[in-house]
Each structure stands twice: as C-alpha cells, then as structure tokens.
Amino acid sequence: MKIVFSVVIGLLFASSVNAAYIEGEYNVWRRTDGVLYATTQTEDNQPVLVSIVGPGTNWSSIVISYIVKKPCDVDKKSAKIYVNMGLETLDFSCQKLEKNSIVSYTVSKPTRANELYADLKSGFTVVIDKRINIWAANIREPK
C-alpha cells in the first residue's frame, strides 16, 4: 500500500512539475480529500512535493518526493535521512523517469508524522536531509 501511494504521489508530482515553478506557489499548503500538500524546493531550486496524509490521525504519514538527476536503486526499501538534525530510517521508493528518477521518502510511523505535523502547525520549519526546508506557512488554514 505504501509503495502504491508513493508511486501515485510520484506520478502526480511528475505531472505537476511545471506548476511547481510558478512563482509564489512554493510553500503554500493545500488540502484535498484529507491530504495536506505543498511544494518547496531543494538548495538548487528543484521542486519538492510534501504530502501529509491523514494529519492528526492514527494512520498519518508524510511523503517527500522530488526528482534527482541520476538513476536510482528501485530495490532499495529504506534510507537513513536527517529529519530536524536527527538521523531517522524512512521508507524509500524510487521511480525511473527518463534519465532522471523520482525519489520518495515516507515517514510511515503515525506518531512521528503527527509530531512533525504538530511542529509545522506550531510555526516551526521541518528540515529534511539537512537541505530541504518544509515551511509552516499557511498549514493551519490551507487553501
């Protein structure tokens, strides 16, 4: 189920990459069918899609997806990533996209996902991989 969700998010991300470049669209939270999502960017201005599924519930998760300019290991299932300066093991998936890849990291533990969601609702920035800033912006009142 997690892999299917990551693939769907990845495909949605791939189809909406052009929209991610519209100035002013970064760091604007939106809500659709129980999913909060926003686009932020990497340090080299590449779009990153952040989705919070079921925020505040006991089945909450967070998916972070972006395009990398290299092939990926499609058999890899987890990765150690820094989340707010602490090293955590997150679910990992990767989909080939022509010469690039879409990588997705998933915070699949509902308690941890809800902690990060609470941080955002409190106005704190969540930092992934020491380089991707997820801003709180309008998360309390998404569009």
Kinemage of the C-alpha trace (Angstrom):
@kinemage 1
@onewidth
@group {chain A} dominant
@subgroup {mainchain}
@vectorlist {calphas} color= white
{ca met a 1} P 0.000 0.000 0.000
{ca lys a 2} L 2.812 2.424 0.915
{ca ile a 3} L 4.594 1.712 -2.345
{ca val a 4} L 1.402 2.246 -4.337
{ca phe a 5} L 0.788 5.546 -2.559
{ca ser a 6} L 4.373 6.652 -3.204
{ca val a 7} L 4.029 5.765 -6.878
{ca val a 8} L 0.759 7.703 -7.156
{ca ile a 9} L 2.307 10.713 -5.421
{ca gly a 10} L 5.337 10.403 -7.687
{ca leu a 11} L 3.181 10.350 -10.787
{ca leu a 12} L 1.175 13.311 -9.560
{ca phe a 13} L 4.420 15.083 -8.842
{ca ala a 14} L 5.808 14.343 -12.303
{ca ser a 15} L 2.665 15.664 -13.958
{ca ser a 16} L 2.664 18.838 -11.868
{ca val a 17} L 6.327 19.797 -12.024
{ca asn a 18} L 5.597 22.739 -14.342
{ca ala a 19} L 3.093 24.115 -11.838
{ca ala a 20} L 5.732 23.910 -9.130
{ca tyr a 21} L 7.784 26.569 -10.908
{ca ile a 22} L 5.067 29.228 -10.768
{ca glu a 23} L 6.465 31.938 -8.543
{ca gly a 24} L 4.511 32.270 -5.345
{ca glu a 25} L 3.334 28.665 -5.385
{ca tyr a 26} L 6.144 27.381 -3.176
{ca asn a 27} L 5.278 26.871 0.491
{ca val a 28} L 1.520 27.223 0.010
{ca trp a 29} L -0.333 24.430 1.778
{ca arg a 30} L -3.445 22.998 0.161
{ca arg a 31} L -5.943 20.349 1.315
{ca thr a 32} L -7.645 17.792 -0.903
{ca asp a 33} L -9.553 14.749 0.390
{ca gly a 34} L -7.751 14.575 3.732
{ca val a 35} L -4.281 15.172 2.278
{ca leu a 36} L -2.313 18.331 3.015
{ca tyr a 37} L 0.303 19.089 0.390
{ca ala a 38} L 2.744 21.820 -0.516
{ca thr a 39} L 5.684 22.338 -2.802
{ca thr a 40} L 9.018 23.534 -1.503
{ca gln a 41} L 12.442 23.315 -3.120
{ca thr a 42} L 15.916 21.857 -2.812
{ca glu a 43} L 19.004 24.003 -2.382
{ca asp a 44} L 19.379 24.108 -6.188
{ca asn a 45} L 15.755 25.270 -6.694
{ca gln a 46} L 14.326 21.909 -7.746
{ca pro a 47} L 10.702 21.332 -6.645
{ca val a 48} L 9.891 19.034 -3.729
{ca leu a 49} L 6.346 17.804 -3.126
{ca val a 50} L 5.416 17.249 0.529
{ca ser a 51} L 2.183 15.396 1.316
{ca ile a 52} L 0.754 14.770 4.774
{ca val a 53} L -1.842 12.020 4.646
{ca gly a 54} L -4.434 11.989 7.418
{ca pro a 55} L -2.755 14.656 9.556
{ca gly a 56} L -3.554 14.206 13.228
{ca thr a 57} L -4.933 10.679 12.802
{ca asn a 58} L -3.532 7.329 13.947
{ca trp a 59} L -2.778 6.448 10.311
{ca ser a 60} L -0.953 9.649 9.382
{ca ser a 61} L 2.140 9.618 7.165
{ca ile a 62} L 4.303 12.127 5.323
{ca val a 63} L 5.699 11.644 1.824
{ca ile a 64} L 8.535 13.802 0.473
{ca ser a 65} L 9.141 13.426 -3.295
{ca tyr a 66} L 11.487 15.095 -5.733
{ca ile a 67} L 13.417 14.494 -8.932
{ca val a 68} L 17.103 13.606 -8.903
{ca lys a 69} L 19.350 13.694 -11.943
{ca lys a 70} L 20.685 10.180 -11.622
{ca pro a 71} L 19.459 6.594 -11.770
{ca cys a 72} L 18.160 5.022 -8.596
{ca asp a 73} L 18.098 1.676 -6.871
{ca val a 74} L 14.493 0.543 -7.317
{ca asp a 75} L 15.066 -2.358 -4.909
{ca lys a 76} L 16.046 -0.104 -2.003
{ca lys a 77} L 13.256 -0.009 0.621
{ca ser a 78} L 14.611 2.306 3.330
{ca ala a 79} L 17.135 5.098 3.793
{ca lys a 80} L 18.727 6.894 6.704
{ca ile a 81} L 17.826 10.561 6.369
{ca tyr a 82} L 18.245 13.516 8.693
{ca val a 83} L 14.939 14.888 9.936
{ca asn a 84} L 15.392 18.039 12.009
{ca met a 85} L 19.059 17.161 12.566
{ca gly a 86} L 18.316 13.649 13.879
{ca leu a 87} L 19.105 10.611 11.751
{ca glu a 88} L 15.978 8.518 11.079
{ca thr a 89} L 15.205 5.489 8.931
{ca leu a 90} L 12.451 6.315 6.445
{ca asp a 91} L 10.723 4.198 3.835
{ca phe a 92} L 12.256 4.825 0.417
{ca ser a 93} L 11.000 4.328 -3.107
{ca cys a 94} L 12.342 5.379 -6.453
{ca gln a 95} L 10.809 5.507 -9.910
{ca lys a 96} L 12.758 5.930 -13.122
{ca leu a 97} L 11.774 8.977 -15.154
{ca glu a 98} L 13.654 9.078 -18.449
{ca lys a 99} L 17.272 9.962 -17.492
{ca asn a 100} L 16.214 11.071 -14.025
{ca ser a 101} L 14.470 9.481 -11.066
{ca ile a 102} L 11.689 10.433 -8.676
{ca val a 103} L 12.694 9.598 -5.128
{ca ser a 104} L 10.223 9.449 -2.274
{ca tyr a 105} L 10.874 9.257 1.439
{ca thr a 106} L 7.969 8.308 3.672
{ca val a 107} L 7.574 8.974 7.391
{ca ser a 108} L 5.315 5.980 7.904
{ca lys a 109} L 5.133 5.940 11.708
{ca pro a 110} L 1.940 7.850 12.545
{ca thr a 111} L 3.295 9.147 15.859
{ca arg a 112} L 6.380 10.621 14.160
{ca ala a 113} L 4.341 12.016 11.257
{ca asn a 114} L 1.998 13.701 13.737
{ca glu a 115} L 4.956 15.123 15.713
{ca leu a 116} L 6.288 16.742 12.537
{ca tyr a 117} L 2.794 17.956 11.627
{ca ala a 118} L 2.451 19.485 15.117
{ca asp a 119} L 5.831 21.210 14.655
{ca leu a 120} L 4.606 22.733 11.396
{ca lys a 121} L 1.292 23.807 12.956
{ca ser a 122} L 3.301 25.483 15.734
{ca gly a 123} L 5.214 27.504 13.151
{ca phe a 124} L 8.450 25.520 13.147
{ca thr a 125} L 10.291 24.649 9.929
{ca val a 126} L 10.939 20.930 9.356
{ca val a 127} L 14.299 20.206 7.724
{ca ile a 128} L 14.782 17.030 5.681
{ca asp a 129} L 18.230 15.746 4.701
{ca lys a 130} L 19.803 18.927 6.147
{ca arg a 131} L 18.843 20.780 2.955
{ca ile a 132} L 15.088 20.726 2.280
{ca asn a 133} L 13.107 23.204 4.365
{ca ile a 134} L 9.422 22.484 4.835
{ca trp a 135} L 7.863 25.760 5.909
{ca ala a 136} L 4.808 26.090 8.123
{ca ala a 137} L 3.348 28.959 6.030
{ca asn a 138} L -0.460 28.595 5.906
{ca ile a 139} L -0.659 24.977 7.169
{ca arg a 140} L -3.274 25.937 9.782
{ca glu a 141} L -5.556 27.330 7.072
{ca pro a 142} L -4.681 25.572 3.811
{ca lys a 143} L -6.226 26.675 0.538
